[in-house]
Every structure is written in structure tokens, then in C-alpha cells.
Amino acid sequence: MKLIIAYIQPEKLTPVKQELYKNEIYKMSVTNAVGCGQQKGYHESYRGGDIEVNLLKKIRLEIAVNEEFVKPTVEAIIAGARTGKIGDGKIFVTSLDECYRIRTGETGKSAIG
């Protein structure tokens, strides 16, 4: 079992979800996040003063999958989020020790679904 965490541009959420659905991946958690990477933000003027904006809006996706769905999930996120420019995002894949389904009490692979 793996936990896939991806940070993507907000406008890429719909294309990423469409790609995930094509690969039969329907369960995910989506959270608004702020952060910065290589693009380091930007400067803008507000009431005559220079302001550095270095925390940019991002979307955080969390998807728990069984081993056979790791590659299709990562490929779907890349296909939906890639523009080829700095700021496209990052994907992290970590091991998931255990999973519990609250409703049924299932554990492990069957709890992920």
C-alpha cells in the first residue's frame, strides 16, 4: 500500500481528475495549500509599496492506493498537470503501513478499495 501526495497548480485540478478517472482511480482527498519552489514567487506593487509574494496557491492531492495502482496514478497526475514550466508541482510516494475502513472495520488492502 502506498500514499501518493501531489502538489499541483489549482487550474490543473480538473485535468488531473479526468486523467485519474480514465485510469479508474476515483478516491482522493483534495486540500488547498500554499507554498513555493523554484519559481520563488513574484513581486507586485500595492499602494505604492513593493510586496514580495513567495507563497503561491497550490492544490494538495492525497491518494491511497494498492501497489498495482501506483504507476497508473502517478502517470495520470503527470499527464493532467504537466505544462513544462517551472511550478508544475511535485509527487511524493510513501509507504503506507496500515489502513482502516471505519464503516466496516476492514484493514489493509481491502480497506483501501
C-alpha positions, 0 to 999 in steps of 0.5 A, a space after each residue: 500500500 502506498 500514499 501518493 501526495 501531489 502538489 499541483 497548480 489549482 487550474 490543473 485540478 480538473 485535468 488531473 481528475 479526468 486523467 485519474 478517472 480514465 485510469 479508474 482511480 476515483 478516491 482522493 482527498 483534495 486540500 488547498 495549500 500554499 507554498 513555493 519552489 523554484 519559481 520563488 514567487 513574484 513581486 507586485 506593487 500595492 499602494 505604492 509599496 513593493 510586496 514580495 509574494 513567495 507563497 503561491 496557491 497550490 492544490 494538495 492531492 492525497 491518494 491511497 492506493 494498492 501497489 498495482 495502482 501506483 504507476 497508473 496514478 502517478 502517470 495520470 497526475 503527470 499527464 493532467 498537470 504537466 505544462 513544462 514550466 517551472 511550478 508544475 508541482 511535485 509527487 511524493 510516494 510513501 509507504 503506507 503501513 496500515 489502513 482502516 475502513 471505519 464503516 466496516 472495520 476492514 484493514 489493509 488492502 481491502 480497506 483501501 478499495 
